[in-house]
Amino acid sequence: MAGDRQRRVLEAKAQQRGLEFAEMEAIAFSYTSIKEYVTPPQLADQIVFLASPRCRTISGQAISICGDTQMLA
């Protein structure tokens, strides 16, 4: 999810690997099918939908909110 914590994690990884932040961010996005951060409003929209009557036919599912991350960089 987008935010300060994500930025700090990627900055630390970039520093460990001797990379610029943008390079580390590109590497991280290379492991996702959706090449963008999940924002707090997007997450809130998903929660509201899942808690709504429109979602009454979904049961026992694992709903991913990570942009389809396949692997952590």
Secondary structure, 3 states (H helix, E strand, C coil): CCCHHHHHHHHHHHHHHCCCHHHHHHHHHHCECCCCCCCHHHHHHHHHHHHCHHHCCCCCCCCCCCCCECCCC
